Amino acid sequence: MSTIFTVAAIQEKLGQKYEKLGDFVVKVKSIDGFQGGEEDIVIISTVRSNHGGSIGFLSIPQRTNVALTRARHSLWILGNGTTLIKSDSVWEAVVCDAKDRQCFFNADEDKDLAKAILQVKKELEQFDDLLNGESILFKSARWKVLFSDNFRKSFGKLKSNQTRKSVINLLLKLSSGWRPKKRNVGIVCESEQLVKQFKVEGLYLVCTIDVVKDSTLIQVLKVWDILPLEDIPKLVKRLDSISAMYTNDYVNRCNAKCLEGYAQFLHSY
């Protein structure tokens, strides 16, 4: 999206929300639009969308100078710290200075910001961005969640936004430690080993409990697929054949539980 379209999109989103607030004025402009002027508070977005991590015109010293010198009292910079540090530009020094002065904040570590980001993603129906163990939804969850490519593909094919939201909400509950009170809830075929199935909006979420090495060996929730009833037995059979090759020690570690009420907590070794 070009800078012009980005500015227009933000202006449209804000609409007339702040026009009746007396001494408070919100202006949305490109960096070039602030040439020769100052504002009390400036919020700059350095967010860009490309695969190479390029920051584009932000690497031009003259543009950077304008961006960093337009605020009288407070300057806020939104962006990806890692991308800016690797940009081979003055932005590396800006980020490092912010960290040294304890002015660098991770948006997903602030509850209010995290809630706002999640709300925007839901409004824009950007659900696919959330299907990542390091996303804002699951980064701080009690259970580490891993997603298979098959699950992402199946999720992407879901036509109903309500179904997508229901699947996301179920994943949030599972990652928090929640498990059904009854062990056989939602199960359509018996799995001999580690396969778990959860019904949601007429479909079935198929998961396993695996063990991975982090700082210690920890249990993780692996999400394999979201499927209709008739496709479940084939996947469960394949997963059971895989788990049949596990050692007894591995299976025991996967099956170990730490229970508090009906919540199943992360089990470390």
N, C-alpha and C positions, 0 to 999 in steps of 0.2 A: 504494500500500500504506500503510495507516495505521500510526502509531507502534506501536500495540499489536501488530499482526501482524508488524512489522519486528523488534521485540524478541523475540517468540516464535520467529521464524524463526532469529534468531541463536542463541538459547538451544538450539534443537533442533540446530543445526549443531555447536555446541560439545559438546553432550551432557554426558558425565561425564569428558571429556578431562583436566580439570585438578583434579578432586576429590581426588586422592590425592597432591597435591604439597605437603603440609605447610603451610608458612607462605605459600604462594602461593594467592590466591583471585581468581577472575574473577567479576565481577558485571555483568550486562547489564540496564540499566534505561533508561527514558525520561528526559529531562531533569528532568521533574517528580519522578521517582523519587529524584533525588539531592538534593532540597530538604533543607536542614539537615544534610547530611553531607558528608564529604570522603573522598577516596581518594588513595593515593600517586601513582598514575598514572591519568590519564583520557584516553580516546580518544573523541572526539566525531565523529559522522558528520553532516555538514550536507547530504548528498546527498539531492536530491529529484527526482521525476520529473514534469515538466510542461513544456508547450511555451512558457510565458510567462517562464520564468526566475524565477518567484516562490519566495521562501524561506519563505513561510508564517509559522508561529509564531516562527521564528527572528528575525523582524524586531521582535518585541515586546521592549522593553528589559529587562523583568523576567526573561524567559526567557533572554535573552542573558547577563544578569548571573549567573544560576545556572550556565549552561553554562561560563562562563569562570572561575569562582571555586571550583570543586569539587576542583581538583588541588593536592596538597601540594607535589609535586616536579616533575612533568612533565605537560604538556598537549599532546596531539596532536589536530589538527583535520583531518578528511578532507572534501574537497569540491572544487568547481570554483571556482578563484580568480576567474575572469572574472565568473561569476554572482554571487559574493559582493561583488565590487567594484561591480557595477552595481545592487546591491540597495537603494541609497539608505538605508543603515543603518550602525550601528557596525561591521559586518563589513568594510566598506571600509577603515576605519582598522586593523582587526586584520590584514587581509591585507597592507596596505602596510607596517605595522610589522614583520611577519614577513619581508617581502622586504628591508627596510632592515637587519635584523639577521641576514640570510642564514640564516633559519630556514624559508624557503619551498622546497619540493622538488616536482619533477614526478615522479609515480609511475612514468611510463613511461621515465624516464631512469635509474632504479635497476634493475639487472638482476634482482635478487632479487624486487623488488616487481612488475616487469613479468612475470616468470615466474609469480608467484602469481596476478596478475590474469588472465593468459591461461589458467591452469589452471582458475580458477573459471568463466570464460566457457565453457570446454569442458565442464565438469561440468554447467553450467546450459543447455548447448546454445545459447548465445547467439552463434551463428556470424555472424549478419547484422550484428552490431555491429562485426565485424572487417573488413567489406568497405568500407573507407574508407582512402584514401591517407594520412590523418592518424591512423589507428588505431594502437594499441600495436604491432601486427604490422609495419606498413609505414612508420611515421613515420621511422624511422632506417635504412631499407633502402638498399642501394646504388642500386637503381633506383627512381625514383618510379613509382608504380602508379596508374592511373586506371581506374575501373570504370564501365561503362555501366549505364543503368537496365535494359536487357534482360538483362544478366548477373545483376544483383541479383534480378530477377524469376525467372529460370530457376533460380538458386541456391536461392531460397526455396521452389521447387517440388520440390526434391530430397527424397525421402522417407527415404533412408538416411543416418543420421548418419555411417556409415563413409565413404560417398561424399563427404559434405560435408567431413569431416576430410581426405580424400585430396586434394580440390580445394584446400583451404587450404594443405596441405603443399606441393603443386605450386606454388602462387602464391608461397609463401615462398622456394622454391628459385629460381624465376625472378627474384624481386625481389632476391635475393642475387647474381645474375649468372650462375647456372648455366644452361647450355644443353645439349641432348643432344649426344653425341659425333658421332652420325651426323645429317647435315642432313635426311635424309628420314624420320626417326623420327616415326611418328604422323601423317604427312601423307596425307590421303585424296583430295585433288585439288590440282592444281598452281595455285599463285597466282603471277601474273606480277609482282607488286610486293612489298608489304610485309607480307602476311598470314602469320602463324605459327599452326600448329595443334599441340596437344599432347594426346595420348591419356591419359585418366585414368578408371579404373573403367568402361570401356566407353563413355565419352562423350568429346567433344573440346572442349578449351578453345581458343577462337579469339581471337587477339591481333594487334595491329599495333604496330610501332615508330613513334611520332610524335615530332615536335620541338615543344617549347613554350618560351616565353620565361620564364625565371626571372631570376636575376641575370645569367645568360648564357643562350644557347640550349642546351637540353639535350634529350637523348633521353629519352623516357618509354615505359613499357609500358602500352598501352591494352588493357584486357580487354573484349571485345565480347560474348561469350556462352559458355555451356556447353551443347552440343547433342548429340543422337544423330547417328549417321553419316548418315542420310538427309537431315538438314536442313543439313548443312555446305555443299554446293555452292551453294545459293541465297545464303547469307550471304557466302561467299567471293566470289561473282560481284558482289554489291552493293558489297563493300569494294574489290574491284579496280576497279570502275567509278569509285568515288570517288577512289582513288589515281591513276587515269589522268589526272585533272585537275591533279595536282600538277606543279610545275615540276621540271626535271631537278636543279636545285640542292637543292630540298627533298628529293627522293628520295635523292640522294647523301648528304645529311646523315642521313637516316633509316637508310640502309644502312651508314654508317661504323661500323667496329668497333674496339674496343680489346681485344685478346685477351691473356689470361694463362692458359695451360693451356686448359681448356674453359670458363672463366668469361668472360662478356662484360661489361665494365665500362662504367659511365656515360661517355658521350663528350660533352665540353663544347666549345663554340666561343667 
